[in-house]
Amino acid sequence: MLESPARITRTEGDRAWVVSEAPTSCGACGGKGCGSSLFARMLNPREPEIQVDNPIGAAAGDLVVLGLPEGALLRAAWASYVVPLLMLIAGAGLGQFFGGEPMAILGGLSGLVLAGFWLAGFGGRGRGTAQQHPVILRRGSTACATRA
């Protein structure tokens, strides 16, 4: 299980909203001066909140450790990158076969649109999707992310 430290900002029933407490990728500057940190702050000026399951009943302000099953990250990357690319290529190939270049363009765009609809439904359906969401494992510290 992949683990990452976080801080709870608010709770509601058995759900909690958390912000990451993970250190910067290199840790050398604390995310104040490199180009990648400037780019990240420009896109997300405020740390995004993530809604997670809260089976331990942690409260707002608590430091916790989030867990995500090992395969969930790979499945999400596959669904987000590989499937849309394959649908684009398949749509373009079918369009080319049935109608030349204009239909190849239309087929490729249609494949991307279908992939978008498929991705929109990916988070709530399918086998074992409940196990793919992060969950609070325990109260913890702001130590670096680890593998358990």
SETI-962179 format. One record per residue: x, y, z of N, C-alpha, C, O in turn; residue in three letters; residue number from 1. Coordinates in nm, 3 decimals. Example, Ala and Ser with C-alpha at 12.3 -4.5 7.8 and 13.67 -1.06 7.14 Angstrom:
// SETI-962179
ATOM; 1.319; -0.569; 0.780; 1.230; -0.450; 0.780; 1.320; -0.330; 0.780; 1.424; -0.332; 0.846; ala; 1
ATOM; 1.285; -0.225; 0.708; 1.367; -0.106; 0.714; 1.290; 0.003; 0.787; 1.341; 0.114; 0.804; ser; 2
//
This chain:
// SETI-962179
ATOM; 0.085; -0.117; 0.000; 0.000; 0.000; 0.000; 0.089; 0.124; 0.000; 0.185; 0.133; 0.077; met; 1
ATOM; 0.057; 0.219; -0.089; 0.127; 0.347; -0.091; 0.071; 0.434; 0.020; -0.050; 0.440; 0.040; leu; 2
ATOM; 0.160; 0.502; 0.092; 0.117; 0.587; 0.203; 0.169; 0.728; 0.183; 0.277; 0.749; 0.128; glu; 3
ATOM; 0.090; 0.826; 0.229; 0.129; 0.966; 0.218; 0.070; 1.043; 0.335; -0.045; 1.020; 0.372; ser; 4
ATOM; 0.146; 1.135; 0.394; 0.093; 1.215; 0.505; -0.001; 1.324; 0.455; 0.015; 1.376; 0.345; pro; 5
ATOM; -0.098; 1.358; 0.538; -0.196; 1.462; 0.503; -0.250; 1.525; 0.631; -0.233; 1.471; 0.740; ala; 6
ATOM; -0.317; 1.639; 0.615; -0.382; 1.706; 0.727; -0.529; 1.721; 0.693; -0.565; 1.762; 0.583; arg; 7
ATOM; -0.615; 1.687; 0.789; -0.759; 1.698; 0.770; -0.801; 1.844; 0.784; -0.766; 1.910; 0.881; ile; 8
ATOM; -0.877; 1.892; 0.685; -0.927; 2.030; 0.691; -1.070; 2.036; 0.743; -1.107; 2.132; 0.811; thr; 9
ATOM; -1.151; 1.933; 0.711; -1.288; 1.928; 0.761; -1.339; 1.786; 0.750; -1.285; 1.704; 0.675; arg; 10
ATOM; -1.445; 1.757; 0.826; -1.506; 1.624; 0.823; -1.657; 1.636; 0.810; -1.716; 1.739; 0.843; thr; 11
ATOM; -1.717; 1.530; 0.760; -1.862; 1.521; 0.750; -1.899; 1.374; 0.750; -1.879; 1.304; 0.651; glu; 12
ATOM; -1.952; 1.325; 0.862; -1.986; 1.184; 0.876; -1.861; 1.098; 0.869; -1.764; 1.120; 0.942; gly; 13
ATOM; -1.864; 0.999; 0.780; -1.749; 0.910; 0.766; -1.656; 0.952; 0.652; -1.576; 0.872; 0.604; asp; 14
ATOM; -1.667; 1.077; 0.609; -1.581; 1.133; 0.504; -1.499; 1.247; 0.562; -1.542; 1.314; 0.656; arg; 15
ATOM; -1.381; 1.269; 0.506; -1.295; 1.379; 0.549; -1.232; 1.443; 0.425; -1.212; 1.376; 0.324; ala; 16
ATOM; -1.201; 1.569; 0.435; -1.131; 1.641; 0.329; -0.990; 1.668; 0.381; -0.972; 1.720; 0.492; trp; 17
ATOM; -0.891; 1.633; 0.300; -0.752; 1.645; 0.343; -0.671; 1.723; 0.240; -0.707; 1.731; 0.123; val; 18
ATOM; -0.562; 1.781; 0.287; -0.461; 1.841; 0.199; -0.330; 1.770; 0.226; -0.302; 1.728; 0.339; val; 19
ATOM; -0.251; 1.757; 0.123; -0.126; 1.683; 0.133; -0.027; 1.756; 0.222; -0.016; 1.879; 0.218; ser; 20
ATOM; 0.044; 1.680; 0.302; 0.152; 1.733; 0.385; 0.285; 1.678; 0.336; 0.386; 1.689; 0.406; glu; 21
ATOM; 0.286; 1.619; 0.217; 0.407; 1.559; 0.164; 0.510; 1.667; 0.133; 0.473; 1.777; 0.090; ala; 22
ATOM; 0.637; 1.637; 0.154; 0.742; 1.736; 0.123; 0.754; 1.754; -0.028; 0.699; 1.676; -0.106; pro; 23
ATOM; 0.826; 1.858; -0.068; 0.848; 1.882; -0.211; 0.929; 1.768; -0.269; 0.989; 1.690; -0.195; thr; 24
ATOM; 0.929; 1.759; -0.401; 0.993; 1.645; -0.465; 1.142; 1.636; -0.436; 1.193; 1.527; -0.414; ser; 25
ATOM; 1.213; 1.747; -0.435; 1.357; 1.740; -0.409; 1.389; 1.782; -0.266; 1.489; 1.736; -0.211; cys; 26
ATOM; 1.308; 1.866; -0.205; 1.328; 1.906; -0.067; 1.439; 2.009; -0.049; 1.459; 2.057; 0.063; gly; 27
ATOM; 1.510; 2.045; -0.155; 1.624; 2.135; -0.141; 1.583; 2.277; -0.105; 1.650; 2.343; -0.026; ala; 28
ATOM; 1.473; 2.323; -0.162; 1.436; 2.463; -0.139; 1.302; 2.478; -0.070; 1.257; 2.589; -0.045; cys; 29
ATOM; 1.239; 2.367; -0.038; 1.106; 2.375; 0.022; 1.002; 2.423; -0.077; 0.897; 2.473; -0.037; gly; 30
ATOM; 1.030; 2.408; -0.207; 0.933; 2.445; -0.310; 0.922; 2.594; -0.332; 0.817; 2.641; -0.376; gly; 31
ATOM; 1.026; 2.671; -0.304; 1.016; 2.817; -0.315; 1.081; 2.873; -0.442; 1.045; 2.983; -0.484; lys; 32
ATOM; 1.177; 2.800; -0.504; 1.249; 2.867; -0.609; 1.264; 2.797; -0.741; 1.300; 2.861; -0.839; gly; 33
ATOM; 1.238; 2.668; -0.749; 1.262; 2.600; -0.877; 1.146; 2.623; -0.973; 1.037; 2.662; -0.933; cys; 34
ATOM; 1.172; 2.598; -1.100; 1.071; 2.621; -1.202; 0.948; 2.534; -1.187; 0.837; 2.580; -1.211; gly; 35
ATOM; 0.967; 2.409; -1.147; 0.850; 2.321; -1.136; 0.758; 2.365; -1.022; 0.636; 2.352; -1.034; ser; 36
ATOM; 0.813; 2.415; -0.913; 0.727; 2.461; -0.803; 0.653; 2.588; -0.842; 0.539; 2.608; -0.802; ser; 37
ATOM; 0.718; 2.675; -0.920; 0.650; 2.797; -0.966; 0.535; 2.762; -1.060; 0.428; 2.821; -1.052; leu; 38
ATOM; 0.559; 2.665; -1.148; 0.455; 2.621; -1.240; 0.339; 2.558; -1.163; 0.223; 2.584; -1.194; phe; 39
ATOM; 0.369; 2.475; -1.065; 0.265; 2.411; -0.986; 0.183; 2.514; -0.908; 0.061; 2.502; -0.900; ala; 40
ATOM; 0.249; 2.614; -0.850; 0.176; 2.717; -0.776; 0.091; 2.803; -0.868; -0.013; 2.855; -0.826; arg; 41
ATOM; 0.133; 2.820; -0.993; 0.055; 2.899; -1.088; -0.074; 2.824; -1.124; -0.180; 2.885; -1.136; met; 42
ATOM; -0.065; 2.692; -1.143; -0.183; 2.613; -1.179; -0.274; 2.589; -1.059; -0.396; 2.589; -1.074; leu; 43
ATOM; -0.217; 2.568; -0.941; -0.292; 2.542; -0.819; -0.242; 2.635; -0.709; -0.161; 2.593; -0.626; asn; 44
ATOM; -0.288; 2.760; -0.706; -0.236; 2.853; -0.606; -0.266; 2.806; -0.464; -0.195; 2.841; -0.370; pro; 45
ATOM; -0.370; 2.729; -0.449; -0.410; 2.677; -0.320; -0.404; 2.525; -0.327; -0.446; 2.466; -0.426; arg; 46
ATOM; -0.352; 2.462; -0.224; -0.343; 2.315; -0.222; -0.483; 2.257; -0.234; -0.571; 2.293; -0.155; glu; 47
ATOM; -0.507; 2.167; -0.331; -0.642; 2.111; -0.347; -0.678; 2.017; -0.233; -0.594; 1.944; -0.181; pro; 48
ATOM; -0.806; 2.019; -0.197; -0.857; 1.927; -0.096; -0.904; 1.799; -0.165; -0.958; 1.803; -0.276; glu; 49
ATOM; -0.881; 1.687; -0.099; -0.922; 1.557; -0.152; -1.018; 1.495; -0.053; -0.992; 1.494; 0.068; ile; 50
ATOM; -1.129; 1.442; -0.102; -1.226; 1.377; -0.016; -1.188; 1.230; -0.002; -1.166; 1.162; -0.102; gln; 51
ATOM; -1.179; 1.181; 0.122; -1.138; 1.043; 0.149; -1.229; 0.980; 0.254; -1.301; 1.050; 0.325; val; 52
ATOM; -1.225; 0.847; 0.263; -1.295; 0.775; 0.369; -1.222; 0.799; 0.501; -1.100; 0.809; 0.504; asp; 53
ATOM; -1.299; 0.808; 0.609; -1.243; 0.836; 0.742; -1.290; 0.729; 0.841; -1.371; 0.758; 0.930; asn; 54
ATOM; -1.240; 0.605; 0.829; -1.289; 0.498; 0.917; -1.240; 0.510; 1.061; -1.296; 0.445; 1.149; pro; 55
ATOM; -1.137; 0.591; 1.086; -1.084; 0.602; 1.222; -1.145; 0.717; 1.300; -1.115; 0.734; 1.418; ile; 56
ATOM; -1.231; 0.796; 1.236; -1.297; 0.908; 1.304; -1.203; 1.022; 1.339; -1.221; 1.087; 1.442; gly; 57
ATOM; -1.104; 1.048; 1.256; -1.012; 1.159; 1.279; -1.087; 1.292; 1.264; -1.186; 1.300; 1.192; ala; 58
ATOM; -1.038; 1.395; 1.331; -1.104; 1.525; 1.333; -1.024; 1.629; 1.254; -0.908; 1.606; 1.221; ala; 59
ATOM; -1.087; 1.742; 1.226; -1.021; 1.851; 1.154; -0.895; 1.893; 1.228; -0.895; 1.907; 1.351; ala; 60
ATOM; -0.787; 1.913; 1.153; -0.660; 1.952; 1.211; -0.567; 1.836; 1.239; -0.447; 1.857; 1.260; gly; 61
ATOM; -0.618; 1.714; 1.242; -0.534; 1.597; 1.269; -0.440; 1.568; 1.153; -0.476; 1.585; 1.037; asp; 62
ATOM; -0.319; 1.525; 1.187; -0.226; 1.472; 1.087; -0.257; 1.324; 1.073; -0.269; 1.253; 1.173; leu; 63
ATOM; -0.271; 1.278; 0.950; -0.307; 1.139; 0.925; -0.218; 1.082; 0.815; -0.145; 1.155; 0.747; val; 64
ATOM; -0.224; 0.952; 0.799; -0.155; 0.884; 0.691; -0.262; 0.826; 0.598; -0.347; 0.748; 0.641; val; 65
ATOM; -0.255; 0.866; 0.471; -0.348; 0.815; 0.370; -0.289; 0.691; 0.305; -0.167; 0.680; 0.289; leu; 66
ATOM; -0.375; 0.599; 0.268; -0.330; 0.479; 0.199; -0.401; 0.463; 0.067; -0.519; 0.494; 0.054; gly; 67
ATOM; -0.328; 0.415; -0.033; -0.382; 0.387; -0.166; -0.324; 0.253; -0.210; -0.202; 0.236; -0.209; leu; 68
ATOM; -0.409; 0.156; -0.250; -0.357; 0.027; -0.293; -0.257; 0.041; -0.407; -0.270; 0.129; -0.492; pro; 69
ATOM; -0.157; -0.046; -0.407; -0.047; -0.039; -0.505; -0.096; -0.032; -0.649; -0.050; 0.053; -0.725; glu; 70
ATOM; -0.187; -0.119; -0.688; -0.230; -0.125; -0.827; -0.320; -0.011; -0.870; -0.339; 0.010; -0.990; gly; 71
ATOM; -0.376; 0.064; -0.777; -0.471; 0.170; -0.811; -0.406; 0.279; -0.895; -0.468; 0.331; -0.988; ala; 72
ATOM; -0.284; 0.315; -0.864; -0.215; 0.420; -0.938; -0.187; 0.376; -1.082; -0.203; 0.454; -1.176; leu; 73
ATOM; -0.145; 0.252; -1.098; -0.120; 0.199; -1.233; -0.249; 0.190; -1.313; -0.251; 0.224; -1.431; leu; 74
ATOM; -0.357; 0.143; -1.250; -0.486; 0.135; -1.320; -0.535; 0.274; -1.362; -0.589; 0.289; -1.472; arg; 75
ATOM; -0.517; 0.373; -1.277; -0.560; 0.509; -1.311; -0.476; 0.565; -1.426; -0.530; 0.631; -1.515; ala; 76
ATOM; -0.346; 0.540; -1.425; -0.260; 0.587; -1.534; -0.297; 0.519; -1.665; -0.303; 0.583; -1.769; ala; 77
ATOM; -0.323; 0.388; -1.659; -0.364; 0.314; -1.778; -0.494; 0.371; -1.834; -0.506; 0.394; -1.955; trp; 78
ATOM; -0.591; 0.393; -1.744; -0.722; 0.443; -1.787; -0.711; 0.585; -1.843; -0.783; 0.619; -1.937; ala; 79
ATOM; -0.624; 0.666; -1.788; -0.615; 0.807; -1.826; -0.533; 0.831; -1.952; -0.559; 0.926; -2.026; ser; 80
ATOM; -0.433; 0.747; -1.977; -0.343; 0.772; -2.089; -0.355; 0.669; -2.201; -0.369; 0.706; -2.318; tyr; 81
ATOM; -0.349; 0.542; -2.167; -0.343; 0.438; -2.270; -0.478; 0.418; -2.338; -0.484; 0.413; -2.461; val; 82
ATOM; -0.585; 0.408; -2.262; -0.717; 0.384; -2.323; -0.756; 0.496; -2.420; -0.797; 0.466; -2.533; val; 83
ATOM; -0.745; 0.625; -2.382; -0.779; 0.730; -2.479; -0.691; 0.727; -2.604; -0.739; 0.752; -2.714; pro; 84
ATOM; -0.563; 0.696; -2.587; -0.475; 0.688; -2.704; -0.517; 0.573; -2.796; -0.521; 0.590; -2.918; leu; 85
ATOM; -0.548; 0.459; -2.739; -0.593; 0.345; -2.820; -0.725; 0.376; -2.891; -0.744; 0.338; -3.006; leu; 86
ATOM; -0.817; 0.444; -2.822; -0.945; 0.479; -2.883; -0.926; 0.582; -2.995; -0.996; 0.577; -3.096; met; 87
ATOM; -0.833; 0.675; -2.979; -0.801; 0.772; -3.084; -0.749; 0.699; -3.207; -0.794; 0.725; -3.319; leu; 88
ATOM; -0.654; 0.609; -3.186; -0.595; 0.536; -3.299; -0.698; 0.446; -3.366; -0.705; 0.440; -3.489; ile; 89
ATOM; -0.778; 0.375; -3.286; -0.881; 0.287; -3.344; -0.984; 0.367; -3.422; -1.023; 0.326; -3.532; ala; 90
ATOM; -1.028; 0.479; -3.368; -1.126; 0.562; -3.439; -1.069; 0.617; -3.568; -1.137; 0.620; -3.671; gly; 91
ATOM; -0.944; 0.661; -3.564; -0.881; 0.715; -3.685; -0.862; 0.605; -3.788; -0.883; 0.627; -3.908; ala; 92
ATOM; -0.822; 0.486; -3.743; -0.803; 0.375; -3.836; -0.933; 0.334; -3.903; -0.937; 0.311; -4.024; gly; 93
ATOM; -1.041; 0.323; -3.824; -1.171; 0.289; -3.882; -1.219; 0.397; -3.978; -1.271; 0.367; -4.086; leu; 94
ATOM; -1.200; 0.522; -3.940; -1.240; 0.632; -4.028; -1.162; 0.630; -4.158; -1.220; 0.652; -4.265; gly; 95
ATOM; -1.033; 0.603; -4.152; -0.949; 0.596; -4.273; -0.994; 0.481; -4.362; -1.000; 0.496; -4.484; gln; 96
ATOM; -1.025; 0.369; -4.302; -1.067; 0.251; -4.379; -1.199; 0.277; -4.452; -1.215; 0.236; -4.567; phe; 97
ATOM; -1.293; 0.344; -4.386; -1.426; 0.361; -4.444; -1.444; 0.490; -4.524; -1.539; 0.500; -4.601; phe; 98
ATOM; -1.353; 0.590; -4.508; -1.383; 0.713; -4.580; -1.267; 0.806; -4.606; -1.289; 0.923; -4.638; gly; 99
ATOM; -1.146; 0.761; -4.593; -1.033; 0.847; -4.624; -0.996; 0.940; -4.510; -1.038; 0.923; -4.396; gly; 100
ATOM; -0.915; 1.039; -4.544; -0.859; 1.128; -4.442; -0.962; 1.210; -4.364; -0.948; 1.218; -4.242; glu; 101
ATOM; -1.062; 1.269; -4.425; -1.161; 1.343; -4.345; -1.231; 1.256; -4.243; -1.257; 1.299; -4.130; pro; 102
ATOM; -1.263; 1.132; -4.281; -1.327; 1.041; -4.186; -1.230; 0.992; -4.080; -1.271; 0.960; -3.969; met; 103
ATOM; -1.101; 0.986; -4.113; -1.000; 0.948; -4.014; -0.993; 1.053; -3.904; -0.982; 1.020; -3.786; ala; 104
ATOM; -0.999; 1.179; -3.944; -0.998; 1.287; -3.845; -1.123; 1.280; -3.759; -1.115; 1.290; -3.636; ile; 105
ATOM; -1.237; 1.264; -3.822; -1.363; 1.253; -3.748; -1.365; 1.129; -3.658; -1.413; 1.135; -3.545; leu; 106
ATOM; -1.314; 1.018; -3.709; -1.308; 0.895; -3.630; -1.216; 0.910; -3.509; -1.249; 0.862; -3.401; gly; 107
ATOM; -1.101; 0.975; -3.526; -1.009; 0.997; -3.415; -1.071; 1.085; -3.308; -1.059; 1.056; -3.189; gly; 108
ATOM; -1.138; 1.192; -3.350; -1.205; 1.279; -3.254; -1.319; 1.206; -3.183; -1.341; 1.225; -3.064; leu; 109
ATOM; -1.391; 1.122; -3.258; -1.498; 1.043; -3.197; -1.443; 0.946; -3.094; -1.503; 0.926; -2.988; ser; 110
ATOM; -1.328; 0.886; -3.123; -1.263; 0.797; -3.027; -1.225; 0.870; -2.899; -1.240; 0.816; -2.790; gly; 111
ATOM; -1.175; 0.992; -2.913; -1.140; 1.071; -2.794; -1.263; 1.109; -2.713; -1.261; 1.106; -2.590; leu; 112
ATOM; -1.371; 1.144; -2.782; -1.495; 1.178; -2.711; -1.548; 1.055; -2.636; -1.588; 1.067; -2.520; val; 113
ATOM; -1.548; 0.940; -2.700; -1.591; 0.816; -2.634; -1.501; 0.785; -2.514; -1.550; 0.740; -2.410; leu; 114
ATOM; -1.372; 0.807; -2.527; -1.280; 0.785; -2.415; -1.313; 0.879; -2.300; -1.304; 0.840; -2.183; ala; 115
ATOM; -1.349; 1.003; -2.332; -1.389; 1.098; -2.227; -1.512; 1.053; -2.152; -1.517; 1.062; -2.029; gly; 116
ATOM; -1.612; 1.003; -2.226; -1.732; 0.950; -2.160; -1.698; 0.829; -2.075; -1.750; 0.813; -1.964; phe; 117
ATOM; -1.612; 0.743; -2.127; -1.572; 0.624; -2.052; -1.499; 0.665; -1.923; -1.523; 0.608; -1.817; trp; 118
ATOM; -1.409; 0.762; -1.933; -1.336; 0.808; -1.814; -1.428; 0.874; -1.713; -1.406; 0.862; -1.593; leu; 119
ATOM; -1.530; 0.945; -1.759; -1.623; 1.010; -1.667; -1.696; 0.907; -1.582; -1.730; 0.935; -1.467; ala; 120
ATOM; -1.721; 0.790; -1.636; -1.788; 0.685; -1.562; -1.693; 0.590; -1.491; -1.739; 0.504; -1.415; gly; 121
ATOM; -1.563; 0.602; -1.514; -1.465; 0.508; -1.460; -1.458; 0.510; -1.308; -1.443; 0.405; -1.247; phe; 122
ATOM; -1.469; 0.626; -1.245; -1.453; 0.637; -1.101; -1.564; 0.574; -1.020; -1.540; 0.534; -0.906; gly; 123
ATOM; -1.685; 0.564; -1.073; -1.796; 0.516; -0.994; -1.845; 0.378; -1.029; -1.933; 0.325; -0.960; gly; 124
ATOM; -1.791; 0.316; -1.133; -1.840; 0.185; -1.175; -1.725; 0.088; -1.185; -1.608; 0.123; -1.172; arg; 125
ATOM; -1.761; -0.035; -1.208; -1.660; -0.136; -1.233; -1.625; -0.216; -1.110; -1.665; -0.183; -0.998; gly; 126
ATOM; -1.549; -0.320; -1.135; -1.511; -0.413; -1.030; -1.406; -0.352; -0.940; -1.302; -0.308; -0.988; arg; 127
ATOM; -1.430; -0.348; -0.810; -1.330; -0.308; -0.713; -1.294; -0.161; -0.712; -1.188; -0.124; -0.662; gly; 128
ATOM; -1.380; -0.074; -0.766; -1.343; 0.068; -0.769; -1.340; 0.128; -0.631; -1.267; 0.225; -0.609; thr; 129
ATOM; -1.416; 0.075; -0.535; -1.414; 0.129; -0.400; -1.277; 0.112; -0.337; -1.239; 0.190; -0.250; ala; 130
ATOM; -1.202; 0.010; -0.381; -1.070; -0.015; -0.326; -0.964; 0.074; -0.391; -0.848; 0.069; -0.351; gln; 131
ATOM; -1.001; 0.153; -0.490; -0.904; 0.237; -0.559; -0.897; 0.377; -0.502; -0.813; 0.456; -0.544; gln; 132
ATOM; -0.982; 0.411; -0.407; -0.984; 0.545; -0.352; -0.898; 0.551; -0.227; -0.887; 0.452; -0.154; his; 133
ATOM; -0.835; 0.667; -0.200; -0.755; 0.678; -0.079; -0.840; 0.668; 0.047; -0.958; 0.706; 0.046; pro; 134
ATOM; -0.782; 0.618; 0.153; -0.850; 0.603; 0.280; -0.753; 0.641; 0.392; -0.632; 0.621; 0.379; val; 135
ATOM; -0.805; 0.696; 0.500; -0.720; 0.729; 0.614; -0.687; 0.599; 0.686; -0.777; 0.527; 0.729; ile; 136
ATOM; -0.559; 0.570; 0.699; -0.516; 0.447; 0.764; -0.499; 0.465; 0.915; -0.541; 0.380; 0.994; leu; 137
ATOM; -0.436; 0.577; 0.954; -0.407; 0.599; 1.096; -0.369; 0.745; 1.116; -0.339; 0.817; 1.021; arg; 138
ATOM; -0.370; 0.786; 1.242; -0.315; 0.916; 1.274; -0.164; 0.904; 1.260; -0.107; 0.800; 1.291; arg; 139
ATOM; -0.100; 1.011; 1.213; 0.043; 0.998; 1.187; 0.115; 1.130; 1.190; 0.066; 1.229; 1.245; gly; 140
ATOM; 0.231; 1.129; 1.129; 0.316; 1.247; 1.126; 0.334; 1.292; 0.983; 0.277; 1.233; 0.891; ser; 141
ATOM; 0.413; 1.396; 0.964; 0.438; 1.449; 0.830; 0.563; 1.390; 0.770; 0.633; 1.457; 0.694; thr; 142
ATOM; 0.594; 1.265; 0.802; 0.710; 1.198; 0.744; 0.690; 1.179; 0.595; 0.578; 1.189; 0.545; ala; 143
ATOM; 0.798; 1.152; 0.525; 0.792; 1.132; 0.379; 0.702; 1.015; 0.345; 0.681; 0.924; 0.425; cys; 144
ATOM; 0.650; 1.019; 0.224; 0.564; 0.910; 0.177; 0.645; 0.781; 0.174; 0.763; 0.782; 0.139; ala; 145
ATOM; 0.581; 0.672; 0.211; 0.652; 0.544; 0.218; 0.570; 0.436; 0.152; 0.455; 0.456; 0.113; thr; 146
ATOM; 0.632; 0.321; 0.141; 0.564; 0.199; 0.097; 0.558; 0.108; 0.217; 0.659; 0.086; 0.285; arg; 147
ATOM; 0.440; 0.054; 0.244; 0.426; -0.038; 0.356; 0.420; -0.180; 0.306; 0.408; -0.273; 0.385; ala; 148
//
